[in-house]
Amino acid sequence: MKRIVGFGACVYDTLIECEKFPVEDTKLKADNISVSGGGPVGNALVVASKLGVKTSVIGAFANDAAGNYLLDDFKKYGVDISGVKIIDGAKSFNSYILLSKSEGSRTCVFNRGTVLDDENNANLSVIDGADILHLDGNYLNGALKCAKYAKEKGVLVSLDAGGLYEGIEKLLPFVDILIPSAEFAMGLTGKDAPIDALIELNKRYSPKILAVTDGKNGGYYIEDNSAARYPAFTVKAVDSNGAGDTFHGAFLAAYLSGKSVRESLIFASATSAYKCGFVGARTYPLSTEKVLEFIKENS
């Protein structure tokens, strides 16, 4: 069975559902409050696991209530946690996410906690024999160590480049599967359009797979050294939080199943849109069959 190892942000999310975003310095009744595991790498691993790929998470987790919840949540979804490191006295990465029902938007306030970016927190041996190492740019020192090790072992390195974190450019030369957001791509390259940023990224780094996601506009990718476009799927969003993470997990799962890059991008785009019809980044029903049915109904 194909296997993905993930190292990056794993977050304890508190989801607050409201009819609209509150006005500053006022009170607003929440329709519902729930908790969930989150984070770019964490969510991507859960998605890939649901889609039939063997997954493992590495890195450090705080030995607190949130950290214990996150580890239990991974186990629930079949993500292997045997390679993680537990840090006593540390605080977990937490986020509070306001979901506006009227706008279909999400606003996030977060605290990174106190788990340090120590390269020794990465259990490199778990990467041995994996097909893909998936990163998100968080805990950069550890991510660099993991990426270099993966390259030495012949393991493909994937990066969910959603945020322009300080020093992230150090990681890019080691990445084989680079799928940044349009915001990241344009911010890094200084280009004014996603397709121009895509072309510039290809000139600079020439990864094996390169695509740029552009939300409701779909996105662009490199095929035969030229830019091509893939479509988005329209859905009435209930909760868009975790949609990008879902995209990456679904893309990797589809690619490992033998789909072409374009097929994998379309599958990922559909999975991301399908997820937005549910509250929560992990609790909704997901399978390859459900995504294919969604594509058929929305094509």
C-alpha positions, 0 to 999 in steps of 0.5 A, a space after each residue: 500500500 502507498 504511504 504518506 508521512 506528514 510533518 507540520 502544523 497539527 492544530 486543535 480547532 474550536 469552530 464557532 458557527 454564527 449567522 454572520 461575523 460579529 461587529 467589534 466590541 459587541 456580543 453575538 449568539 453562536 448557533 453551535 460550538 464544536 472542536 476538531 483536529 485541524 492544521 494543513 498537514 493534519 487535515 491532509 493526512 486524514 483526507 488521504 487516510 479516508 481515501 485509502 492511503 496509509 498515512 503517518 504523522 511525525 513531529 512533536 505534540 504537547 502533553 496537554 488536553 488538546 495534544 491528547 485530543 489530536 493524537 486520539 483523533 488521528 488514531 480514529 481516522 487511521 493515521 499512524 502516530 507511533 513516530 511522534 514525540 510528546 513534550 511535557 509542559 508544552 502548550 498545543 497549537 490552538 485556533 478559534 474559527 468563526 464560521 459565517 453562515 450568511 457569507 460562507 466564510 471563515 475567520 481564524 484567530 490562532 496561537 502557535 503554542 509552545 512546542 519549539 521548532 527543534 529539528 530533533 522532534 522529527 523521527 526521520 526513520 518513519 520516512 524510510 520506505 514512504 512514497 511521499 513526505 508532505 509538509 506545510 512550511 510550519 516548524 521550518 527547521 524540522 521541515 528542512 531536515 525531513 525534506 533533505 532526508 527524504 531526498 536522500 531516501 528517494 521519497 517525493 517531497 510535497 509542500 502545501 505552500 499556503 503561507 509565506 512563512 519567514 525562510 520558506 524559500 529555503 525549503 522550495 529547492 527540495 520540493 518535488 510536488 509544489 502546490 501553492 495558493 495564488 496568494 503565496 505564488 504571487 507574493 513570492 514571485 512578485 507577479 500580479 496574476 496566478 498564471 504568471 506566478 506559476 510560470 515564474 515558479 517553474 523557471 526558478 525551481 522546476 519541481 516534478 509537479 507544479 500547480 497554483 490553486 486559485 479558489 473559486 477560479 480553479 487553478 493552473 498547472 504545468 504540463 509539458 513545460 506550459 501552463 494549463 488550467 483546471 476547473 473549480 466546482 461550485 457548491 454552497 459553502 457551509 464551512 470552507 475551513 480546511 478546504 485547502 488542506 483537503 485539496 492537498 490530501 486528495 491530490 496526493 491520494 489520487 496521484 498515488 492511485 495512478 491518476 495523471 496530474 490533471 486528473 488528480 487536480 480535478 479530483 482534489 478540486 472536487 473533494 475540496 468543494 464537496 468538503 465545503 458542504 459540511 461543517 468540520 474538516 474531518 467529520 464528514 463522510 468521504 470516500 473515492 466513490 462519493 467524490 466521483 459521484 460529486 464530480 458526475 453530478 456537478 460536471 
